[in-house]
Amino acid sequence: MALLLVGTFRGEETKSASALIKFDDLKAHGTPPKILKQAHPRYPSSLSRNGTSGSVVVAFVIDTQGDVAKAEVVRSTNPGFNQSALDAVKQWKFKPGEIKGVKVNTLVTQRLDFNLQDRR
């Protein structure tokens, strides 16, 4: 899954190394985070039985330890997928992004797709 840029996160601005750095800004001026562990979301059984597919876009911060923080749903095709998407993203682990050798908090978004042929 590719990591994508999102704007500010709940009004937080990028004003210091401990503030949020947007993913695209980090790609241009530093080293972006690299995924080390990626859990896949569980397909909700009720939606699977009903033949429902969809997607969830989650915004989150990769902190200076490489952990996911402050994950929230930005948009979703079906709210029944939201918790599964959040639970999966919160398990992800990254090598943190850096600017000039200093680890930084990185703001990203990720779309998670729920397709019946990819059920877990």
C-alpha positions in Angstrom: 0.0 0.0 0.0 1.3 3.4 -0.9 1.4 6.2 1.7 -0.3 9.4 0.6 -0.2 13.0 1.7 -3.0 14.6 3.7 -3.3 18.1 5.1 -3.2 19.1 8.7 -4.4 16.7 11.4 -7.0 18.2 13.6 -5.5 21.6 13.2 -1.9 20.7 14.1 0.7 22.6 12.1 4.3 21.7 11.1 6.4 24.1 13.1 9.1 22.0 14.7 10.8 18.7 14.4 8.4 17.3 17.0 5.4 18.7 15.1 3.8 16.9 12.1 5.7 16.8 8.8 3.6 16.1 5.7 4.6 12.9 3.9 5.2 14.7 0.6 7.3 17.4 2.3 9.4 14.7 3.9 9.8 12.9 0.5 11.1 16.2 -0.9 13.4 17.3 2.0 14.2 14.2 4.0 13.8 10.4 4.3 10.1 9.2 4.4 9.1 6.4 6.8 9.4 2.9 5.6 6.9 0.2 6.6 8.4 -2.7 8.6 5.2 -4.5 9.7 1.8 -4.2 8.1 -1.3 -6.0 9.5 -4.1 -6.6 7.1 -7.7 -5.6 8.2 -10.1 -8.3 9.0 -13.1 -8.4 6.7 -16.2 -7.9 8.9 -18.2 -11.2 8.7 -21.6 -9.4 8.3 -20.3 -7.4 5.3 -18.7 -10.4 3.8 -21.9 -12.5 4.1 -23.9 -9.6 2.5 -21.3 -9.4 -0.4 -20.4 -5.8 0.5 -17.1 -4.4 -0.7 -15.7 -0.9 0.1 -12.8 1.2 1.3 -11.7 3.3 4.2 -9.3 6.2 4.1 -7.4 6.5 7.4 -5.2 9.5 8.5 -2.5 8.8 11.0 0.8 10.0 12.4 3.9 7.9 12.3 5.7 9.0 15.5 9.5 9.2 16.0 9.4 5.7 17.4 7.8 4.3 14.2 4.5 3.7 15.8 1.1 4.7 14.5 -0.6 7.5 16.6 -3.8 9.5 16.3 -5.4 7.3 13.7 -8.8 8.4 12.4 -11.2 7.7 9.6 -11.2 10.4 6.9 -13.9 8.8 4.7 -15.5 5.5 4.2 -17.8 3.8 1.8 -19.4 1.9 4.7 -19.0 2.6 8.4 -19.0 -1.2 9.0 -15.4 -1.3 7.7 -14.1 1.6 9.9 -13.1 -0.3 13.1 -11.4 -3.1 11.2 -9.4 -0.5 9.2 -8.4 1.4 12.3 -7.4 -1.8 14.2 -5.2 -2.9 11.4 -3.4 0.5 10.9 -2.7 0.8 14.6 -0.7 -2.4 14.4 1.6 -1.2 11.7 5.2 -0.4 12.5 7.6 1.9 10.5 11.1 3.0 10.4 10.5 6.7 11.2 11.0 9.5 8.7 14.0 11.8 9.1 15.2 15.2 8.2 18.9 15.7 8.4 19.3 12.7 10.7 16.5 13.8 13.1 13.5 11.5 13.4 10.2 13.4 12.8 6.5 12.7 13.2 5.0 12.2 9.8 1.4 12.7 8.8 0.1 10.3 6.2 -3.2 8.9 4.9 -3.8 5.4 3.6 -6.7 3.8 1.7 -7.6 0.3 2.8 -9.7 -1.7 0.3 -12.1 -4.4 1.3 -12.7 -6.7 -1.7 -14.6 -10.0 -1.5 -11.9 -11.8 -3.4 -9.2 -10.6 -0.9 -11.2 -11.5 2.3 -9.2 -12.3 5.4 
